[in-house]
Amino acid sequence: MIAALLARAAGAAAESAAPEPAGTSSAVDALVFLLPAALALGGLFLWLFLRAVKAGQFDDLDDPPRRILEDD
C-alpha cells in the first residue's frame, strides 16, 4: 500500500516537472520585458531630476517659507 502511494506520488511529481508547452510564458519571459522597462523608467526619472537641479529648482529652500511670514 505504501509502495503504491509512493509510486503515485513519484508519477505526479514527474508529470508536474514536465516542460511547459510552447506559447506559454515563464518568469524569464517576464524579466525580459520588465527589466528594460524598469531601467528605462529609472533613467527617465534620473534625467528629469538632473534637469530640475540644473534649472535651479532646489537652489533656495529656506527663504520662501520665511517670506510668507514676513509683512510687506
C-alpha positions as CSV (number, residue, x, y, z in Angstrom):
1,M,0.0,0.0,0.0
2,I,2.8,2.5,0.9
3,A,4.7,1.5,-2.2
4,A,1.6,2.2,-4.3
5,L,1.3,5.7,-2.7
6,L,5.0,6.4,-3.3
7,A,4.7,5.3,-6.9
8,R,1.6,7.5,-7.4
9,A,3.4,10.5,-5.8
10,A,6.5,9.9,-8.0
11,G,4.3,9.8,-11.1
12,A,2.6,13.1,-10.1
13,A,6.0,14.7,-9.5
14,A,7.3,13.6,-12.9
15,E,4.2,15.0,-14.6
16,S,4.5,18.3,-12.8
17,A,8.2,18.6,-13.8
18,A,7.3,18.3,-17.5
19,P,8.4,21.2,-19.7
20,E,5.9,23.9,-20.4
21,P,4.1,23.7,-23.7
22,A,5.1,26.2,-26.4
23,G,3.4,29.5,-26.3
24,T,3.2,29.8,-22.5
25,S,5.2,32.5,-20.7
26,S,7.6,31.9,-17.9
27,A,9.3,34.1,-15.3
28,V,12.3,34.6,-17.6
29,D,10.0,36.0,-20.3
30,A,8.5,38.4,-17.8
31,L,12.0,39.6,-16.8
32,V,13.0,40.2,-20.4
33,F,10.2,42.7,-20.6
34,L,10.3,44.1,-17.1
35,L,14.0,44.7,-16.6
36,P,14.4,47.0,-19.6
37,A,11.2,48.8,-18.7
38,A,12.4,49.4,-15.2
39,L,15.8,50.6,-16.4
40,A,14.1,53.0,-18.9
41,L,11.8,54.4,-16.2
42,G,14.7,54.8,-13.8
43,G,16.7,56.6,-16.5
44,L,13.8,58.9,-17.3
45,F,13.4,59.9,-13.7
46,L,17.1,60.4,-13.2
47,W,17.1,62.7,-16.3
48,L,14.1,64.7,-15.0
49,F,15.8,65.1,-11.6
50,L,19.1,66.3,-13.1
51,R,17.2,68.6,-15.4
52,A,15.4,70.1,-12.4
53,V,18.7,70.5,-10.5
54,K,20.3,72.2,-13.4
55,A,17.3,74.6,-13.8
56,G,17.7,75.7,-10.1
57,Q,14.6,74.1,-8.8
58,F,16.3,73.1,-5.5
59,D,18.6,76.2,-5.0
60,D,16.8,78.1,-2.3
61,L,14.6,76.0,0.0
62,D,14.8,78.3,3.1
63,D,13.8,81.8,2.0
64,P,10.3,81.2,0.5
65,P,8.8,79.9,3.8
66,R,10.3,82.9,5.6
67,R,8.9,85.4,3.0
68,I,5.4,84.1,3.6
69,L,5.6,85.0,7.3
70,E,7.1,88.5,6.7
71,D,4.9,91.5,6.5
72,D,5.1,93.6,3.3
